[in-house]
């Protein structure tokens, strides 16, 4: 039996760690031995923690628990959770996951009793890697090496320039480059410029979508799917929407300089964005973000039968 606590903004790395744990499960019984729960109510949580694996051997349970940190458990509830964790079945592994929104600078409240309890176990924080830090280039080279790729320094810098620090998308692009660079397996900057997606592509899609030009938005989205995984498109769009909502909601109260600080954007980019948003209704932006958040939750929780259709519906309904 092992208990883990994974938290932070970098959902890709959290997913990687969970997949490592899944490898210990019997593939023949994966549907029964791997379960994901989203912020279950207290009574259900206790029942889940006391799950008894059956004849198929080891079991892995993932509990999405971010909402727990917006509320508080009573002392007696914390004691019961602690007892359930300490006395659960030896064949049951439990992972508590608190995925924070990217680029919002949010932190879990370390004063919460639940946080203190979970950090007694195998706790690990997964932070995003800033674009300007050398760790991002190191991550790219290491990931490339695992795919038997050689990436030049120029190529590494080009990849970061075009894509940024979205590890999920970077991994997807490296998989594509694995095919393109065969048999030499050497990746150049020109190869990336010619074959890999640029953030400009998704910004064009986002502009059409927010301006209500749905036909053009759908065309751009389907082009993007040839280069990007749909979850990577969602992640970038969520960040763009969050920043645009901040700008639209506060433009009458603050200067462009102040808005730039709030949204972590260049002041000139703020000015250009506000010009684009003049004809966009704030309520429409908020509704679009809500639709996308709901679709993303359903997909990650395994509740969507057709993820791509789920996303298109969120974009265009």
N, C-alpha and C positions, 0 to 999 in steps of 0.2 A: 504494500500500500504506500502510495506517495501522494502528497498534496502540493500543488503548485499555485503560484499567484503571479500571473503575467499582466502587466499594465503599462500604459503609455500610448503614444500617438502612432507608432510604427506598426500598423496592423499586419504588414507583410511578414515582419520578423516573428511576430507572435504566431502567425499561421505556420511558419516554418518549424517553430518549436513544437507546436501541437502535432504536426505531421510526423515529426521524429518520434513522438510518443505513440502515435497510431501504428508505427511499424512493429511494435511489440504485440499487436493484436492479431488474432487468427483471421486471415482474410476471408475465410469461408463463412464467418459469422459477424462480419463487420457491421451489418445493419442492426444487429442486436447488441453488439459489444461497444459501439460508439454512439453516444447520445449528446446532444447540445440542448441546453435550456437557456431561456432568455429571462433573466431577473425573476425567477419563480417566487411566489409568495412564501412567507415564512414557513407555514405548515408544509407546503410542497417541498421547500428547500430541505427541511429536516428529513422528510421521507426520501428525497433523492440521495442525501448524504448517507443514508442507511441502506442503500440499495444492495441487494445480495446477488452477485453474478451467478449465472446458472452454469449449465454443463459446458458452455462454449469457452470457459476459461477466463482470462483476464478481461477487464472492462475499463473503458476510459469515458469519463463524464466531463463535459465542458460546461461551465456555468457562467454565462455572460452576466456580470454583476455591477455594471457601471451605475445603474439607478440606485443601488444600495447606498452609494456615497452621497446621494442627495437627501437621504432620509436617515433615520437612526433606529437601530435595534435597541430594545430594552436590555438591561443588564442580564436578566434571566434568559433572554433569547440568545445573547452572545454566549452565555455559559452552555446553553444547549447545543449551539452550533459547534463550540469548541469540543464538547464531549462527543458529538457525532463524528467530528473529524478524527479525534484520537482513537475512537473505537470502531471505525468502519472496517469493512472486509479487506483482508490482505491482498485480494485480487482486484481491488477497485482503486484506480487512480483518478484523482479529481483535480481539474484545472479551473481555477477562478480567473476570469478574464475581464479586465476593465479597459476597453479601447476608448481612448480619448480622441475627440475631433482633431484632425490635423490643422496646424497653423493657427490655432486659437489661443495658444499659450496657457491652456487650462492644466491644473494639477489636482490630483486626488488630495483630499483633506487627511493629512497624516495624523490628525488628532482623533479621528474616528476610531472607535474601539474595534470595528471590523478590520480596519487597515492594520492596526497593531496586532490583531490576531493573525491575519493572513500572512503578514511579513515574518512571522515566526517559522513559516514553512519555506519552501523553495520559491522565494520571491525574486522577480526580475523585472526591472523597468526597461521598456523599449522606447527609446527616444528617436525622433527623426534626426537624420544627419544633415546639418546645415550645408548648403551648396558650397560655401566658401571654405569648409574644413577639409583637410587632406584625407580624413577618414572616409569620405565618400568615394574618392578615387581609389583608395585601398580596397573598399568594398567591391567596387566594379572589377578591379583586377583579380581579386580573390574569387568572385563569382564566375568571371570569365575563365579562370584557371580550372574551376570545377567542371567547366564545359569543354576543356582542352582548347581554349582560345588564347591567342596572344593579342593583347591590345596595346597599341603604341600610346605614348603620352599624349600626342595630339588627338588621337582617337578618343581617349578617355575624356579629355577636356571638351571635345566636340559633343560627346554623348551627354555630358553634364549640361552644357550650354543649351542643347536642344530639348532635353527632357527634364532637367532639374534633379530633385532628390527623391522622386517617387520610386522606391526600390522595386515595387511590383512591376512597374512599367519598364524600368531598366532591365530587370530579369527577362521580361518578355522580349525586349529588343535584342538582348544578347542571344536568346534562343533563335531568333530570326537570323542574326549574324552568323550563328553556328552553321546554318545551312548555306548562306550566301558565300561565306569564306572557304568552304570546303573545296579542295582537299588541303590547302595550305594552312587553314585555320588562323590566318593572320588578319586582324581587323585594322583598317586604316580610317582616317578621318573622312576621306572622300566616300568610302563605302557607307559610312553613317549618314553623311549629308544626302546621299542618293536614295538610301533605302529606309532610313528610320524616320519616325514621325517627329515633327517639330511642334513645340507648344503653340506656334502660330496657327496650326491647323485646328486645334481644339478651341482656340480663342475665337476663330472665325465661326465655328459651329455654335459656341456659346452666344456670340453676338446675334446670330440669326434666331436662335431659340428665344432669347430674352426680348427681342424686338417683335416676336410673334410671326416671323416669316417661316412658317412651319415646313413648307415644301423645300426651301433651301436648307433649312436645318436638318431635315431628314436625309437629304442628299449628302450633306457634309458628314453626318453621323455614320452613314453606311460606308462612306470612304474611310473614315477613321477606324471602323471595325476591321478593315484589311491590315491595319498597322498596329492597332492597340487592343488590349483586352478591355471588355466593357466595364469591368470594375475600375480599371485605371482611368477610363474616361470619366466615370462617375466621381472618382476621387478629385480629379482636377476641376471638374465642373462644380463640385461642392465648395471648394476653396474660392473659386471665382464668384459664385453666387453669394457666399458669405461676405466677401469684400464689397460686392456691389450693393448688397442690402445695407451694409454700414454706411456707404457713401450716400445712397439715396435717402436713407432715414435721417441723416445728420447734416446734409449739405446746407441747410438753412441756419444751422446753429454754429458751425465751425468753419474755419478757413481751410483752403486746400492743403496748406502745410500741416494743420492739425489732423485733417482727415488722412493724410499720407502716413502719419505716425500711427493712427488708430488701425489702419488697414495694412500696415507694413508694405506700403507701395511708394514708388517714386512720385514726387509731387506733379511732374508733368503728365505721368500716366493717369493720375487722379483727374486732372483737368480733361484729358481726352475721354476717360471713362464717363465722367459726368455729362459731357456733351452727348455721348451715345445714349445715356439713360434718361434724357430729357422727356422722351415720349413713352417711357416705360413706367407702368404703374407699380408702386411698391408692393401692393397686395398680390399682384401677379408674381413678383419675384419670390415673395414669401411662400406662396402656394406651390410654386415650382420646386422650391427647396424642400418643402414638406413631402411632396410627391416622390421626389428622388430619395429622400431619407427613408421613406416607407418601403420603397422598392429595394433599396440596398439592404435594409434589415431582413426582408423576406428572403432575399437571395442568400445572404450570409448565414441565416438561420435554417436554410434548407427547406423553406416553405414555398418556394416558387418552382412550379413545374417547367416553365419556359422563361429563364432569366432574361433573355434578349427581348422577348415580347413584353415582359414586365417593365423593362426599362423604357422601351418605346412608348408604352402606355403612360408611364410617368412623365415623359417628356411632352407628349402631344395631346394629353386629355385636357 
